[in-house]
Amino acid sequence: MLSTPLDQGQESPLGLLINLLFLGLFFVMMFYGQRLQLSIMLREVEYALSRLRIMKDKAREVAIENVKRVGKPKDDPAPYVDRYMEYVFIQPTSLDPAGIVGKYDHLINVLENRVKEEVRAIAPGATEVQQRNLTNLLEVSQALNTIYRVIRHYYIFGKKTASYFIIIQIQAILPLIMREAEALLGALHAFTHGHPVGDGAGELVAGRFMHGHPVEEVAKETVYSELEFEGRKLIVIKSQGPGGTIGWPGDGLVNILKWKRDVKMVIMVDAGVKLEGEKSGEIFEGIGAAIGGIGTEKFKIEEICAKRGIPLYGLIVKMSIHEAISPVTKEIADGAEKAVERVKEIIREKTGVGDSVVILGVGNSIGVGQ
């Protein structure tokens, strides 16, 4: 029997059902797609937040255990550790920028003195080196607690307001935040046992030059040595190790240049974060102050060198964020040795016999003596 054109145009019930299903899904995604996507992103942020809470609690436990083990306090140090984890640095106003570096310098001094006094009070049995290491350990706990609190704030705020834009911004930066948090968690071992960290690469270089020579204090928690190298006079500055401190390299250089009027060049060595795809331990050079931080020490170094017209060279040892605050790896140690040789080459190339050169090692001196 021949089929009519009407019969050929009819659709089977199954095909009609599938078309209706896709049409229904289209309207659901059009009206509720953003909410579904928001729920998925909230789940991801919630999972990361739970991991951050575990990291924060772990750092707190390690800090308390080390204060008890090293400091042998009479009272329970937990309340102090909890209070320190909530410390904040209130930045000075920048409405009138004149003198703002001095304000920062003063507030940082006050903060460090307060922390050291409190650590000394709760850990009376600890040596000065151990107290510095405990301070670093508390700073790691504080940093992890701050990261957790900030992410929790935006998670709760984004969930309450159902703001797609807030949550998507958190999700976008979450991988970087988690890498930084994991790096901080890895630093607990180094600061607990006083091992050198990657950030001390500049200190390692300075220590290699200073080894076996008399050492004198030049600024707060900062020391220097004078030595001869192929007819040149070297003045090497570094933080006072092996306790965990970054010292005051800016003040140290300013004092040296006040005493020594014949300095021809300043060479700074510091650790620097590498770009993805680069090898750890590689060296790159630059012109200027190779130092991070809030900027007060950088300002002092740049100002004194500019006033005196002294060339300022920088050497950077490349590493990842995780390597910077973790125990020194072979790649970083080899990079420090390369930096030592490159410093010698620069001195030979840029100075003559009888010239004075300042070598300034920058970084955390934990585990690095002089």
N, C-alpha and C positions, 0 to 999 in steps of 0.2 A: 504494500500500500504506500503511495507517495505521501510524503509529509508536506504540509502546507507552510507558507512563509511564517505564519503566526506560531506554529509549533517550533520552527527553527529558532525564533527569537526568544523563546522561553528559557529561563535560567533554572538550574537544578536547585532544590532546597538547600543543599550543602553550600553551594557557591554563594547563595543569598545570605546564609548565616555567617559565612566568613567575611563577606563585605560589610555586614552590619557590625560584626565584632571589631574590624579595623576602624570603622567609622566611630564606634563608641570609644575605642582607645585614643583616637585622634582628639576627640572632644575632652577626654579625661586629661591627656597630656597638655592640651591647650589651656585648660583652666587650673589644673592641679600639678602640672609638671614641675614648676618652680618649687612648690612645697615638697614634692618628693625628693628633688635634688637637694633642697635645704636639709631634709631629714638625713640623707646620706652623708652630707658634709658634717652635720652635727655629730653623727656617730663617729666619724674619723677624728674630729677634734676631741670628743669625749674620751676616745681610746688614748690619744696622745696625752691628754690631761691626767689620766690615771697613771700613765708611765711617769710623767713628771712628778706626781705626788709620791710615787715609790722612790724615785731618785732623791727627792727632797728629804724624805724621811730617812733614807739610807745615809745621806750626808750628815744629818743631824745626829744619828746614832753613832757614827764614826767619830764625830767631833766630841761628843760627850764621853765616849769610851777613851779617847786619847787624852782628854783633860784629866780624867780619873787615873789613867795609867801613868802618865808622865808627871802631872802636876801634884798628884796626891792631895787633893783639896779636903778640907774638913767638912764642908757642906756639899750638898748635891749641886753640881754645876749646870744641871738641865735648865733651871729658870734663867740663868745668865745666857746660855746658848740660845734659848728661845727669844730672849730680848734682843740679842745681837742680830739674829736673823731678820728682825724687823727694823733694824737701823736704816736710815735714809740720809743721803747727802743732799742738803737743801742748797741749791745753786744760788750764788749771789745775783743780784739784779744786773742786767746789762743795759738798762736805760741810759746810763752814763758810762760808756765803755772805758773811759780813762781810769786806769788803776785797777781794772778788773782782774789782771793777773795776780796782783798783790793780794786781792781779796780771796781768790782761789787758793793761793799759797797758804794764807793764814788759816783758812777753814780746813784744808787738808792736814796742816800741822796739828790743829786742835783735835781733829778726828783721830789721827794716828796716835797722838799722845793719850787720848782717852781710852782707846782700845788697848794700848800697851799696858796702861795702868790697871785696867780691869782684868786683863789676862794674867798679869803679875799677881793680882789679888786672888784669883780663883785657881791659879796653878803655882803656888809658892814653891813647890818642889822641883819645878822645871828650871833648866839652865836658860841663859839668855838666848842661845841658839834654838832650843826647844820651844821657847815662848814665841819666837818669830815664826817657827813652823806651825805652831798652833794658831797663830793669827792668820796665816795663809789658809789653814784648814777651815777656820771660821768664815773667811771671805768666800770660799767655795760654797759653803752651806748657805750663806746669805744670797749669793748669786742664784743658786738653784731655787731658793725660796721665792726670790723676786720674779724669776721667770714663771714659776708656777702660779703666783698670785696674778700676774698680768694676763696670762692666757686664760685663767679661770674667770677673770673679770669680763673679758671680751666674749668668752663662751656663754656665760650667764646672760650678759647684756644682749648678745645676738639672739639667744634663745627666747628671752622675754619679749623682745621687740619683733621677732621673726624677720630680722633684717638680713636679706640675702647678701647685701654688699659687705656688711661687717663680717659675716661668717666666711665669705669667699676670700676676703683679705687675710683672715687668720689661716685658712687652709693653704693659701699661696705661700706664706712665709714659714709654715709649720716645719717643712723639711730642714730649713736652715736652723730654726730654733732647736729642733731635736738633736741636730748634729752638735750644736754648741753645748746643750745640756749633757749629752753623752760624753763630750770631751771633759766637761767639768767633773762628771762622775769618775772618769778615769784618772783625774788629777788627785783623787783622794789617796791613792796608794803612794804617789810620789811625796805628797805633803805629810803623810803619816810617818814614812820612814826616812824622810830627808834626802831623797834621791834628786840628783840634778834633772831639770826639765828642759825641754827644747827651747823655751824662752830664755834660758841662760846661755845660749850660744855665744853672745857677745861677751858674757862674763868668762866663758871658757877661753876665748881668745885673749882677753886681757890677763887672765890667770896664767896662761902659757908664757907671756912676756914677763910677768911679775915674779914667777916662781924662783925662789932662792935669793930674792933681793929684799932689803929692809922695806917695811911698810909703815906708813904714817896715815893718820886720819886727816882728811882734808875738808870734810863736811859731815853732816849727820849721816851715820851709817854708810859712809863713803870713804874709801882709802885710796892712796896712790903710792907709786914707787918710781924711783929714778934709776935709769940704767943706760949703758952705752950700747950702740949697735952700729958697727961699721963706721965709726967716727961721728955718728949722730948721737945727740942726747935725747933719750925717750923718756917721757913722763906718762906713765900708764895709770889710768883711773878706773876703778870698778866699785861695785857695791860690796859692802863688807860681808863676806861669807864666813862659814858655810850656812848661816841661818838664812831663812827665806825673807829677802827684802830687795827692793829695787833701788834703795838709797836715794840720794839727791844729786844726780849727775850734773844737773845744771849749776847748782851751788858749787859743786866740786870744781867744775871747769872755770867758773867765774873767779874762784879763789886762786886757782893755779895761774890764770892769766893776769891776775893782779900782782902775784909774786914774780912771775917770769915774764919779762917784757920782750924776750927775744924769740918767742914761739913763731915758727914759720908756717905751721900747718896743723890742723886738727883732723884726725881720722876717727870716725865713729863706727862701731860694729854692733849690729842688733839683729834679732830674729824678725822675719817678716812672713806674712801669710802668702803662700804660693797660689797661683791660679790653677784651675783644674787642667790636668794634662802635663803639668810641670813636675820635675823630679825633686824630691826632698833632698836637702843638702846642697843644692846648687847655689852659686854665689852671683849676685848682681850688684852693680855699683851705681852710685848716684852722687849728685852734688846737693848738699844740704844736711840738715840735722836728721839722722836716722834714729828716731825715737818716737814711740807712741805715747799713749796715756792721755791725760786730760789736756795737756798742752802747756802747762806752766814751765816745766823743765825745758821743753823745746823752745819756748819764748826766750828764756835766759840764755840758752846756748846761741841762738841766732842773733840776739841783740849784742852780746859781747863780741862775737866774731865779726859782725858787721861794723861795729864801732872801731875795732882794731884792724879791720881789713885782712883778716886771717882766712885763707881758703879752708873750706869745710867739706870734707869728703865723707861719704857714707858707704858702708858695705852691709849687705843684707844676706842672711842665710835663710833660704827658702824652706818653708815647712807648712804643714796643715795646721788648722786650729787645734785638732786633737793632739798632734805632736808637740805643739807649743807648750801645753800644760801637762804632758805625760812624761815619764822617764825618758831620758835621752836615748835615741836609737843609734845604731851604727851609722846610718846615713847622715844624721845630724852631727855626730862626732867627727865624721870624715869631713863634713862641710866646714866645721870649725877649724880643722887643720888646714883646709884650703884657704880659709879666710886669713889665717896666720901668715901663710906664704904670700898671699896677695897683698897684705899690709906691708910686708917687707919689700915687695916689688915696688909698691907706690912710693915708699920712703926712698928707695934707691933712685927712682925715676924723677921724683918731684923735688928732692932736697939735695943739698950738698953737704960735704964734710963740715962739721962744726955747727950745723943747724939743730934747732930744738923742735921736736915733734910731740904732740899730745895724742895718745891713743886712748879713746874713751869706750869702754865696754859697757853696753846697756842691756838690762834684762834682770830676771830674778836670780839672785845668787844662791838659792837653796842648793846645798850639796856642793857648791863650788868655793873652795878656799882661795887663798892668795899666797 
